[in-house]
Amino acid sequence: MRIDQQLAEKWIQPYSRVLDLGCGDGELLAHLQAKRQVTGYGIEIEAPKITLAIARGLNIIEQDLNQGLDRFEDQSFDFVVMAQALQAVEAPDRLLLDMVRVGREAIITFPNFAHWKTRSYLGLRGRMPVSEALPYMWYNTPNIHLCTFRDFESLCQAHGIHIINRLAVNGDQQGNLLMKQFPNLLGEIAIYRISRQPRGDRQ
């Protein structure tokens, strides 16, 4: 089981309302329904993946994430989940704010562009990196807004978003103590659990 599935199962309480953005074939949402008895929706744009997700018995909305989440009311879900899609949307800052608006908490994963292998590849070869976490060439990549742990945390701070948990893992979804201490250098994939910062904590 992937680490994001393990963490989602750990962090998401039973019977929660969940919105899964870019849900793909619905693997994560189906897992949460089976293990945590959650209810909710998945959002996906690719028709073949939608067909597979519906075949799992899931409620799927066909929508481009670039359209935002205006159809959903504030705090209409307990959790909003998005795995490996933040870097592929046109306005990740607006979508991030939408996520913490419609959900009490959000769980997000994305590739870390500051990983040491990425830095070395770019520094030594002078070319855009290709790796397990970033497997595309520069001309066909869906990743249009690559960022780092520090970039993401700076964005959260600027918008009053509270970071509840943070985890750094490698391409095999495994973490260790060094990754925990130096996530921006050693983590290939970032995993965050966030919420709207409590009013009293805002500056």
C-alpha positions in Angstrom: 0.0 0.0 0.0 1.4 3.4 -0.9 2.4 5.8 1.8 -0.2 8.3 0.8 -2.9 5.7 1.2 -1.4 4.7 4.6 -1.4 8.3 5.8 -4.8 9.0 4.5 -6.1 6.0 6.3 -4.4 7.2 9.5 -5.4 10.8 9.2 -9.0 10.5 7.9 -11.5 9.6 10.5 -14.2 6.9 9.8 -17.4 8.1 8.1 -15.7 11.4 7.0 -16.8 13.3 3.9 -14.0 13.2 1.4 -13.3 15.0 -1.9 -10.5 13.4 -4.0 -9.1 15.8 -6.6 -7.6 14.2 -9.7 -8.8 10.9 -8.4 -7.7 8.9 -11.4 -9.2 5.4 -11.4 -10.5 5.9 -7.9 -8.0 3.6 -6.1 -7.5 5.9 -3.1 -11.2 6.8 -2.7 -12.2 3.1 -3.0 -9.6 2.2 -0.4 -10.9 4.8 2.0 -14.5 3.7 1.5 -13.5 0.1 2.3 -11.3 0.8 5.3 -12.8 4.0 6.8 -16.3 4.0 5.5 -16.0 7.5 4.0 -18.5 9.1 1.7 -17.7 11.6 -1.0 -16.8 12.4 -4.6 -13.8 12.1 -6.9 -13.0 14.7 -9.5 -11.3 13.5 -12.8 -11.0 14.8 -16.3 -9.8 11.7 -18.3 -12.7 9.6 -19.5 -11.0 6.1 -19.3 -10.1 6.8 -15.7 -13.6 8.0 -14.9 -15.0 4.8 -16.4 -12.8 2.7 -14.1 -13.6 4.7 -11.0 -17.4 4.5 -11.7 -16.9 0.7 -12.1 -15.6 0.7 -8.5 -19.0 2.1 -7.4 -17.6 5.7 -6.8 -19.3 9.0 -7.3 -17.2 10.8 -9.9 -17.6 14.4 -11.2 -16.0 15.0 -14.7 -14.3 18.4 -14.3 -11.0 20.2 -15.1 -9.4 21.2 -11.8 -8.4 24.5 -13.4 -12.1 25.5 -13.1 -11.7 25.6 -9.4 -14.1 24.3 -6.7 -16.8 27.0 -6.9 -19.6 24.4 -7.1 -18.8 23.3 -3.5 -19.9 25.3 -0.4 -17.5 26.2 2.4 -16.6 23.3 4.7 -18.8 20.9 2.8 -16.1 18.1 3.2 -14.1 16.9 6.1 -11.0 16.2 3.9 -9.9 17.2 0.4 -7.2 15.0 -1.0 -5.0 15.7 -4.0 -2.1 13.4 -5.0 0.6 14.5 -7.5 -1.6 17.1 -9.2 -0.9 20.5 -7.6 2.1 21.1 -9.9 0.0 20.4 -13.0 -2.7 23.0 -12.5 -2.7 26.5 -13.9 -3.1 28.3 -10.6 -2.0 26.1 -7.7 -2.3 29.0 -5.2 -6.0 29.5 -6.0 -6.7 25.7 -5.9 -4.9 25.4 -2.6 -7.1 28.1 -1.1 -10.2 26.4 -2.6 -9.2 23.1 -0.9 -9.0 24.6 2.6 -12.2 26.5 1.9 -14.3 23.5 1.0 -12.6 21.1 3.4 -11.7 21.2 7.1 -8.4 19.7 6.2 -6.5 18.9 3.0 -3.9 16.2 2.2 -1.5 17.0 -0.7 1.4 15.3 -2.3 3.7 16.7 -5.0 7.3 16.1 -6.4 10.0 18.1 -4.7 12.1 20.0 -7.3 14.9 20.7 -4.8 15.8 17.0 -4.3 19.6 16.5 -4.5 19.4 14.3 -7.6 17.3 17.0 -9.4 19.9 19.7 -8.4 22.8 17.5 -9.5 21.1 16.6 -12.8 20.4 20.3 -13.6 23.8 21.5 -12.4 26.0 18.9 -14.0 24.1 18.2 -17.2 22.5 21.6 -17.8 19.2 19.9 -18.7 15.8 19.6 -17.2 15.8 16.6 -14.8 14.1 13.3 -15.6 13.6 11.0 -12.6 11.2 8.6 -11.0 9.4 11.5 -9.4 9.6 13.6 -12.5 9.4 11.1 -15.4 8.6 13.4 -18.3 10.7 15.4 -20.8 10.5 19.2 -20.7 8.4 19.3 -23.8 5.7 16.8 -22.8 5.5 17.2 -19.1 2.1 18.0 -17.4 4.1 19.7 -14.6 3.9 23.4 -15.2 4.4 24.8 -11.7 7.2 22.7 -10.0 8.0 23.7 -6.5 9.9 22.7 -3.4 9.2 22.1 0.3 10.3 25.6 1.0 8.2 27.1 -1.8 5.1 25.3 -0.6 5.6 26.3 3.0 6.2 29.9 2.0 2.9 29.9 0.1 1.0 28.4 3.0 2.5 31.1 5.3 1.5 33.9 2.9 -2.1 32.7 2.8 -2.6 31.8 6.5 -2.6 28.1 5.9 -1.7 25.9 8.9 0.6 22.9 8.3 -0.5 20.0 10.5 1.9 17.3 9.3 4.7 17.1 6.8 6.5 14.0 5.5 9.3 13.6 3.0 9.6 10.3 1.1 11.6 8.9 -1.8 10.3 7.6 -5.2 9.5 4.3 -3.6 7.3 6.1 -1.0 9.8 5.3 1.8 11.0 7.8 4.4 13.8 7.9 7.0 15.2 10.1 9.8 17.5 12.0 7.4 14.6 12.9 5.1 12.7 14.1 8.1 15.6 16.4 9.1 16.5 17.6 5.6 13.2 17.3 3.5 14.1 19.9 0.9 17.4 18.2 0.1 16.6 14.5 0.5 12.8 14.2 -0.1 11.7 13.3 -3.6 8.0 13.5 -2.8 6.3 15.9 -0.3 3.3 15.0 1.7 1.4 17.6 3.6 -1.7 17.7 5.8 -3.0 21.3 6.1 -5.9 23.4 7.2 -7.0 27.0 7.5 -4.8 28.6 10.1 -6.8 29.3 13.3 -7.9 32.9 13.6 -5.8 33.5 16.7 -2.6 32.3 15.0 -2.8 34.7 12.0 -0.5 37.6 11.9 
